[in-house]
């Protein structure tokens, strides 16, 4: 490891330790003071390089608040955080109104996020085999095996409650569930949401960034809060939400992550000597790949989301279009098209980019905004997912190039949430835990090493 890499490693470890909430990790010190679901999955990968048992604890704390339906909530609240520091807080969500929500504290939100958790669990096991032995390795195996039924229930919830049509695609109820909430992908669907009478509220997110224009507009935020009001009016009942909710979108990227997670779940069950999950999970993999393939847009060379309520595809060039690479098995011709699009001027081949990493929205899209949350900035966690998909797909040179560029981007930065794509300026919240986590994973990965997930 070069000296610069050693300093970056130390800085990344320092971020995780500094954000440690005592067995779980804050997504960021100020803007995100609670435990977020998909953040925690990435964060667990980072902790696995420091202490695999601590990494397992990250996931265990999250899954301890899993709903009876199998849903993993997108936020587990730290109730020591003052109520006026984050909105909407746990009381506003009022998830306890649902009989499916876990009882008591810590309370949760009523939404979910992309299911990166099986990928994290697989990575923890891979790294534990290198760093642990004897009783310590046995403890990792036992605790990882104990999590498998919970992960299986989580995937079952997504494959059924969130896909009652059997399309192989996951329906999201809110942009917050996508993880990329301010993306232009949701503009048309949000524009169709008629906001009713809202309770008085005060945004807190704009108080924790230097430039509030990076954040969603007040008008969009009102729609976000109204969607929560509708969910509460439905008492978080899945069937009622499917009937009444004004925002139902098949998220192709979320769906592709689920395919990856199911493949990882199969590999984990085999590696840990767990029960054979093949018949069920292989069916989910096949259905997910069919669903993602069905959203292929030949003109764009990308996959696109689908608005359930209007029946229209969401034809935009964003990072989500590379769901084809994550899901895999879409055929050689489409794979070649997607790889060409990835390296094209629409994305990493754009000559204005400071580093050849993936803009969240193509600079050629009318909705592109280089400094605004998910409308243009580059995100290391997205680059990590694409890097992983390239490795699994056997595209090692492309993967290595993306890894090098990703490390160049974060090197010397305060490990922020995201970056301005043309200048490389760090944006959003500094000391972001998941940025530190994927940096550690990239730093540990030698050229020619086994891919972080190889089956399927």
N, C-alpha and C positions, 0 to 999 in steps of 0.2 A: 504494500500500500504506500503510495507516495505521501510526502509530508502533507500536502494540501488535502489529500483524501483522509489522512488521519485527523486533521483538524475538522473536516466536515463530519467525519464519524463522531468525534467528540461533541461537536455542536448538536448533532442529531440526538445523541443519547441524552444530552443535557436538556433538550426540549421535552423528551418523553419523561424524564425524571422530574422536571420542573412542573409539568402538567399532571403528574400523578396525583389522583384524588384519594389514594389509599385503597389499592386493589382494582381501581379502574382509572381511566385517564380522561381528563377534559379534552375536548376537541381543540380548544384554544383557550388561553388564559382569561380573556375578557369577553369577546364576542360570543363564544360558545362554551359556557362554563359547566355544561352537563355532559352526559354520556350519549353520544349519537351512534346509531346502529352501524351504518356502513363505515363510519370513521373508526369505530372500535375494531372492525375486522382488519382494516389496514394497520391500525395501531398495534394489534396483536402480532402482526407480522414483524413489526419493528421490535417489539419486546422479545420476540422469539430469538433475536440475535443477541440479546442481553441475558435473558433468563426465560427458557421455554415454559417453566411453571408459572411465572408471572404472566406470560402471554395467555396461557389457558385461563387464568383468573379473570382476565379481561373479558373473554367470551362467556365464562361461567356467570359473571355478574349480570351481563346483558341477558342471557337466556334464562336466568332466574326470574326475570320479569316477563317471560313469554306469556301470551294470552292463551286461554283454553282452546282457541281455534287453531293454534299453532303460529299465529302472527307474532313476529318479533317487532316490538314498537320502535319507532324511529328515534325516540328520546326516552331515556331513563333519567329522571330528574334527581339532582343533588339538592335535597331540601335544606341544606345549610346555606345555600346561595340565597341572598336576599331576594324577595319577590319582585322588587322593583328593578332588578338588574337584567332580567330577560323576559321578553314577551313573545308568544303566549306562554305563561308559566303553567305549572301542573294543575293549579286550581281552575284555570281557564279551560283546559282540556276536559276536565271533569270526566275522565275515562272510567271512573268507578261506577258511572251510571250503567255501564255494560256488565251483564253477568259474566262475560268472558274475560274481563280484565282481572289481572292479579290483585288480590286484596292487600290493602295497607300500603305502607311506604317501603321503598321509594316508588312514587307514582310514575306513570308513563303517559306518553301521548297516545293518540288513537290512530296514527298512521304507521306506515312501514317504509323501508328503503331497500335499495338493491341488495340481493343476497350474496354478499362477498364472503360470508362467514366460512363456508366449506373450503374455499380457496385458502383462507387464513389457517384453518385447522390443518389442512394438508401441509402447508408451508411450515407450521410449527412442528409437525411430526418429522418432516424432512430434516429440519435444522436440529431437532433434539437428537436425532440419530448421530449427528456429527459431534455434538457437544456434551451429551449425557451418556451415562453408563450405569449398569447395575440397578440398584433400587430407584435411583432418580429417573432413569429411562423407563422403568416399569411404572412409575407413578405417572409419567407423561402419557404412556400408553393407556393406562386405566382411566385417567381423567378424560383423555380424548375419546375413548370408547363410550364413556358415560354421556358425552355430548352428542353422539351420533343420533340417538332417538329424537333428541330435541331438534337437531338440524333436519332430520327426515320429516318431522311434523311441520316444521317451517316451510319446507319445500312442498309438502302436501297441501298446505293452506294456499300457497301461490298457484299451484297447479289446478286447484278446484275452486275455492271461493273467489279467487281473482281471475278465473277463466271459466265461468259457467258455460260458455259456448263450446269449450273444448277446442279452441283455436290454436293452442300452443303458445299464446301470447298473453302476457300479464296485463291486466287493466289497473291503471293507477287512478286514484280518486282526487289527487291534489298534486300540483307541481312539486311540492316539497317531497313527495314520495320518490320522484325521479332522482333526487340528489342534485339535479341541475335545474333548480326551480325557476331561475330567471331566463332560461333559454328561449330564443324565438320560437322553438318548437311548440310552445304552449300559447302563443299570442292569440291565434284565432279561436282556440277553445275557450280561453279566458274571456275574450271579447264577447262571447255568447252567454257568459254568466251574468245574470241580472242580480245585482246586489240589493238586498232588502235592508231593513232597519238594523243597523249594527250597534252594539253596545259601545260606549266610549272606551277608547284604548289609546295607549301611547306606544309608538314604536321605540324599541331600544337598540335595534341593530345599527341604525345610522349614528348612534352616539359612540360607537366603538371603532369606527374607521375614520381615517383622516379626511376622506373625500366621500361624502354621502351620495354623490352622483354615481358611485360604483354600485350602489345597492338598487333593488327594485323600486319602481316608482310608487308613490302613495296610492295611486289608483289601482295598481296591481296588488299592492299589499291589502287594500280593502277587499279585493276579490279573494285573496288567500284566506283572510279572516272569515269572510262570508262562507266559504267552502267548509271551514271548521264548524261554523254555526249549523250548516245543513247536516253535517255528519253527526253532530250532537242531537239535532232534531230527529235523526234516524236511530239514535241511541247506539250508534256504531254497529247496527245490525247489517250484515252483508247483503242479505236479500233486499232489504228495504233501501239500502244505498244504491244497489243496482237498478231499482225501480225509479228512484226519485232524484238521484244526484245529478247536478248540472254539469259535471266534469267527469267524463269517463273516456280515457284514452288508452289504447294499446301501446305501451312503451316498448319499442323494439330493442332498445339497449338494455333495459331492465330484463327483458325476456332472454336476451343473449347471455347476460351474466348468469341467469338461472340455469341455462344450458351448461355453462362452464362449471357452475357450482354442483350440478348433478353429476357431471363427469368426475369432479373431484371427490364427491361423496362415494361413488363407486370405488375409486382408487383407495380411499381411506378405509372403507369397510374391508376390503381385501387385505390391505397392509396391516390393519389392526386386529385381524382375525375375528371380525364382528359377523353378525348374521348376514346372510346373503340378501342383498337388496336389489339384485340385478333385475328381476322381472318388473318391479315397479319403477325403479329409477331409470332403467334403460328405456322404458316406455315414455317417461317424461322427457328424456333426452331427444328421442325421435320426434315426439310431438313438438317440442320447442324448436328443433331444427326445421321442421316443416313450416311452423308458424313464421319464423324469421325469414325463411326462403320465400314465403308467400308475400313478404313485404319488400321484395327486391324491386328497385326502380331501375330499369335498364338504361334509361336516358342519363340518370345521375351516376350510375355505377355504385349505388349505395342502397341500404335498406332505409325505409321510412316508417314513421309512426302512423297510427290509424285512429281517427276520431270516431269513437263508437256512436256518438249521438248524431253526427252529421253524415256518417258513412263515407267520409273523405280521407284520403291519405294526406299526411303532412309533408309536403315535398320541399325539403330544405337540405342544404349541405351543412351538416353539423357533425361533431364527433360521433354522434349516435348512429350515423350511417354505417359505421364500421362494425356494427353488430354482426355483419356477415363474417368477419374475421374471428370474432369471439365465439360465435356459435359453431363455426366450421362446417365441413361436409356439405357445402353448397355447390360443389362442382368446380373443376379446374378453370373453366372459362370465367365464371363469376369471381372466383378468388383472384385471378389475374387482373380482372377489371377493378376490384376493390383495392388491390395493391398499387395499381397504376394511379388510382384516384388519391390514395394516401400520399404518394410521392409527387402528385401534380401541383400546379400552381394554386389550386384551390385550397391546399392544405400544407403539408410539410415542405413542398417545393416552392412555396411562395418566396420570391427573392427578397421581400422586405422583412422576413422574419429574422429576429436576432439569433435564435437557435432553431434548428430544424426539428421542432416538436409540434404537436397537434394543436392548432387553435380550436377552441371550443365551438366556434362558429366560423365558417369560411369567410375570409376577407371579401369574397365576391358576393356575399349575401347582402341584400339591402338592409337587413336588421343587424349587421355586424357593428359592434361597438367595442373598440380594443381595450377599454378600461372598465367596462361594465360587466358585472357578475354573470358569467356563463354566456355572454353575448360576443365573445371574442378572445378573452384572455386564455392563456395556456395553463393547464392544471397537471401537476406531476402525477397525481393519482390516476388520471385518465391515460397518461403516457405509460404508466406502469401496467395498466390493464391491456393496452394494445401491445406493449413489449412482451408481456406474458403470452398473449395470443400468437404473436409472431414466432416466439420460441416453440410453443406447442405445435404450431403449423410447420415447423422446420425451416422457417425463414430467418436463419441465424444471423446473417450479415445485416439485414434490415433491423433486426432486433438489437444487435450490438450498436449499430449507429444511433438508434433511438435512445438506448441506455446512456451512451456517451454524451449525447446532446442534452439529455435530461439532467445528468450530473453537472454538466457545464452550466446549465441554467441555475441550478440551486446552489452551486459553489459560491461562497462568499455572500450569500443572501441571508436574511433573517428567517429562512425557512417559512416563507409566507404561504397563504392560501392559494394564490395564483399569481400570474405574471402578465404584464403588458406584452403582447407578442412581438411588437416591432422594436421596442427599446429595451425590453427585458426588465423593466422596472418592477420590483416586488409590490404587489397590491393585496388588498384585503387584510385579513388578520395576520399579524406576524406570529412566529413560533407556533405554527400549525402542526398538531401532532401527526396527522397522516402524511404530511409532506416529509417530516423527519423520518417516519417509518419506512416509506418507499425509498428514501435516500439510503437508509441502512441496507435495505435489500439489494438495491443496485450496487452499492459499494462492495457488498460481499460476493457478488456474482462474477466469477471468473469466466473469461471467454472459453467456450468449449465445455463448460460444466453442464450437468444434467438440467434439463428444463424444469422449471418449478411447476410441474404438473404435466404428465406425459401420456396419460391414457386417453383414448377416444379421439 
